[in-house]
Amino acid sequence: MADGKEAILSELENSVKNLQEEAAMEAARKALSAGVSPIDAIEKGLAKGIRQVGEKFERKEMFVVELIYAAEIMSNAIKILEPELRKSKEKRNVLAHVVLGTVAGDIHDIGKNLVRIMLEASGFEVRDIGKDAPIDGFISAAKEMGAEIVGASSLMTTTVSVQKEVVDALRSGGIEAPLMVGGAAVTEAWAKEIGAVYSSDAGSAVSVAKSLVGKGG
């Protein structure tokens, strides 16, 4: 059984890594039939595959559209596993809870979406509040989720100042979670100025987030 389980986990990993949607669906169904833990199927199969896609993306060996497609494949495979996941008492090993959004006035979200994909694949639970997100949206989501990290993206110079407003609102609301900022309009100097933590891209966002919650870089 162990060998069969490992083979199925490899199929799950490889189907995501190789952008093979039908293979991922079939491997998810096999996992259920073989009694593979749905948590293992996700963490030791699908998530391993998308992390490799993310690494290739960081090395510029894959395009944005391929990373997004890999995330869609993973999401669809998880839907097959969900009924068993709900029945199971097992819970995913969540590193930390993160609220993520693009600030008010900014409708760009590809970068934010990539960060969400990479964080989720690395074991973070992410509540994505979308683009053009109001300041109170960050605050209410952080309180509801008990977020350990809040992430705010800005791609336009005209909206980057909103990140400071998010920091101020978090602190005045009694939320101590660090704000992680990124986006084309953001610099490390700006992050330091407003009391936030800078992340340059989706790959570094994972390392920064892990360091913020004491889970290594």
C-alpha positions as CSV (number, residue, x, y, z in Angstrom):
1,M,0.0,0.0,0.0
2,A,2.9,2.4,0.9
3,D,4.3,2.0,-2.6
4,G,0.9,2.6,-4.2
5,K,0.4,5.7,-2.0
6,E,3.7,7.1,-3.0
7,A,2.9,6.5,-6.7
8,I,-0.4,8.4,-6.4
9,L,1.3,11.3,-4.5
10,S,3.9,11.4,-7.3
11,E,1.1,11.5,-9.9
12,L,-0.6,14.4,-8.1
13,E,2.7,16.3,-7.9
14,N,3.7,15.6,-11.5
15,S,0.3,16.4,-13.0
16,V,0.4,19.9,-11.5
17,K,4.1,20.4,-12.3
18,N,3.5,19.4,-15.9
19,L,0.2,21.3,-16.3
20,Q,-1.9,18.1,-16.9
21,E,-5.4,18.8,-15.7
22,E,-7.0,15.5,-16.6
23,A,-4.1,13.6,-15.0
24,A,-4.6,15.6,-11.8
25,M,-8.3,14.8,-11.7
26,E,-7.6,11.2,-12.2
27,A,-4.9,11.1,-9.6
28,A,-7.2,12.8,-7.1
29,R,-9.9,10.2,-7.7
30,K,-7.3,7.4,-7.3
31,A,-6.2,8.9,-4.0
32,L,-9.7,8.7,-2.7
33,S,-10.2,5.1,-4.0
34,A,-6.9,4.0,-2.4
35,G,-7.7,5.6,1.0
36,V,-4.9,8.2,0.8
37,S,-5.4,10.9,3.3
38,P,-6.8,14.0,1.6
39,I,-4.3,16.1,3.6
40,D,-1.4,14.1,2.3
41,A,-2.8,14.3,-1.2
42,I,-2.8,18.1,-1.0
43,E,0.4,18.7,1.0
44,K,2.6,15.8,-0.3
45,G,1.2,15.8,-3.8
46,L,-0.5,18.8,-5.3
47,A,1.2,21.5,-3.2
48,K,4.7,20.0,-4.0
49,G,3.9,20.3,-7.7
50,I,2.8,23.9,-7.5
51,R,5.8,24.9,-5.5
52,Q,8.0,23.5,-8.3
53,V,6.0,25.5,-10.8
54,G,6.6,28.6,-8.6
55,E,10.3,27.9,-8.5
56,K,10.4,27.6,-12.3
57,F,8.4,30.9,-12.5
58,E,10.9,32.6,-10.3
59,R,13.8,31.4,-12.5
60,K,11.8,32.7,-15.5
61,E,11.4,29.1,-16.9
62,M,7.6,29.4,-16.8
63,F,5.2,32.2,-17.6
64,V,2.6,33.9,-15.4
65,V,-0.2,32.2,-17.3
66,E,1.3,28.8,-16.6
67,L,1.5,29.4,-12.9
68,I,-2.1,30.6,-12.8
69,Y,-3.1,27.5,-14.8
70,A,-1.2,25.2,-12.4
71,A,-3.1,26.9,-9.5
72,E,-6.4,26.2,-11.2
73,I,-5.5,22.6,-11.8
74,M,-4.6,22.3,-8.1
75,S,-7.9,24.0,-7.0
76,N,-10.0,21.7,-9.2
77,A,-8.2,18.6,-7.9
78,I,-8.8,19.8,-4.3
79,K,-12.6,20.0,-5.1
80,I,-12.5,16.3,-5.8
81,L,-10.9,15.7,-2.4
82,E,-13.1,18.1,-0.5
83,P,-16.0,15.6,0.4
84,E,-13.4,13.3,2.1
85,L,-11.6,16.3,3.5
86,R,-14.8,17.5,5.2
87,K,-15.4,14.0,6.7
88,S,-11.9,13.7,7.9
89,K,-10.9,15.1,11.3
90,E,-7.5,15.9,9.9
91,K,-6.6,19.5,9.4
92,R,-4.0,21.0,7.1
93,N,-0.9,22.2,8.9
94,V,-1.5,25.9,8.6
95,L,1.7,28.0,9.1
96,A,-0.3,31.2,9.6
97,H,-3.4,33.1,8.6
98,V,-2.9,35.9,6.0
99,V,-5.2,38.6,4.8
100,L,-4.3,39.7,1.3
101,G,-5.6,42.5,-1.0
102,T,-4.7,45.2,-3.5
103,V,-5.3,48.6,-2.0
104,A,-8.3,50.9,-2.7
105,G,-8.0,52.7,-6.0
106,D,-5.8,50.0,-7.6
107,I,-7.4,47.4,-9.8
108,H,-4.3,45.3,-10.6
109,D,-4.3,41.9,-9.1
110,I,-2.0,39.5,-11.0
111,G,0.9,40.0,-8.6
112,K,-1.4,39.6,-5.6
113,N,-2.9,36.5,-7.1
114,L,0.6,35.0,-7.6
115,V,1.5,35.8,-4.0
116,R,-1.7,34.0,-2.8
117,I,-0.9,31.0,-4.9
118,M,2.6,30.7,-3.5
119,L,1.5,31.3,0.1
120,E,-1.3,28.7,-0.1
121,A,1.0,26.1,-1.7
122,S,3.5,26.7,1.2
123,G,0.9,26.1,3.9
124,F,-0.5,29.5,4.7
125,E,-4.3,30.0,4.9
126,V,-5.1,33.1,2.9
127,R,-8.2,35.3,2.8
128,D,-8.0,37.2,-0.5
129,I,-10.1,40.4,-0.2
130,G,-9.6,41.2,-3.8
131,K,-8.5,44.4,-5.7
132,D,-9.5,48.0,-5.0
133,A,-10.0,46.7,-1.4
134,P,-11.2,49.4,1.1
135,I,-9.1,50.0,4.2
136,D,-11.8,48.7,6.5
137,G,-11.9,45.6,4.5
138,F,-8.3,44.8,5.6
139,I,-9.2,45.6,9.2
140,S,-12.4,43.5,9.4
141,A,-10.9,40.5,7.6
142,A,-7.8,40.6,9.9
143,K,-10.0,40.7,13.0
144,E,-12.4,37.9,11.7
145,M,-9.5,35.6,10.7
146,G,-7.2,36.4,13.5
147,A,-4.6,37.1,10.9
148,E,-0.9,36.9,11.8
149,I,0.1,38.8,8.6
150,V,-1.7,41.3,6.5
151,G,-0.5,41.8,2.9
152,A,-1.3,44.9,0.8
153,S,-0.3,45.3,-2.9
154,S,0.0,48.5,-4.9
155,L,1.1,48.7,-8.5
156,M,0.4,52.5,-9.0
157,T,2.3,55.4,-7.6
158,T,-1.0,57.1,-7.0
159,T,-2.2,54.4,-4.6
160,V,1.0,53.4,-2.8
161,S,0.2,56.0,0.0
162,V,-2.9,53.9,0.9
163,Q,-0.5,51.2,2.3
164,K,0.4,53.7,5.0
165,E,-3.3,54.2,5.7
166,V,-3.7,50.5,6.1
167,V,-0.8,50.4,8.6
168,D,-2.3,53.2,10.6
169,A,-5.7,51.6,10.6
170,L,-4.3,48.3,11.7
171,R,-2.6,49.9,14.7
172,S,-5.4,52.1,15.7
173,G,-7.7,49.0,15.5
174,G,-5.4,47.2,17.9
175,I,-4.2,44.7,15.3
176,E,-0.5,43.9,15.8
177,A,-0.1,41.7,12.7
178,P,2.7,43.0,10.5
179,L,1.9,44.5,7.2
180,M,3.7,43.0,4.2
181,V,3.8,45.3,1.2
182,G,4.7,44.8,-2.4
183,G,3.9,45.8,-6.0
184,A,5.6,47.7,-8.8
185,A,5.2,51.1,-7.0
186,V,6.7,49.8,-3.7
187,T,10.3,50.0,-2.5
188,E,12.0,48.6,0.5
189,A,12.7,52.2,1.7
190,W,9.0,53.0,1.5
191,A,8.1,49.9,3.5
192,K,10.6,50.9,6.2
193,E,9.2,54.4,6.3
194,I,5.7,53.3,7.0
195,G,6.6,50.5,9.4
196,A,5.8,47.6,7.0
197,V,7.8,44.7,5.6
198,Y,8.8,44.6,2.0
199,S,8.4,41.7,-0.4
200,S,9.8,42.1,-3.9
201,D,7.9,39.2,-5.6
202,A,5.8,36.1,-5.1
203,G,8.8,33.9,-4.3
204,S,10.2,36.3,-1.7
205,A,6.7,36.7,-0.2
206,V,6.8,33.1,1.1
207,S,10.3,33.6,2.7
208,V,9.3,36.9,4.2
209,A,6.0,35.5,5.5
210,K,7.7,32.5,7.0
211,S,10.3,34.7,8.8
212,L,7.5,36.9,10.2
213,V,5.9,34.0,11.9
214,G,9.1,32.3,13.0
215,K,9.0,29.5,10.6
216,G,12.3,30.1,8.8
217,G,13.0,31.9,5.5
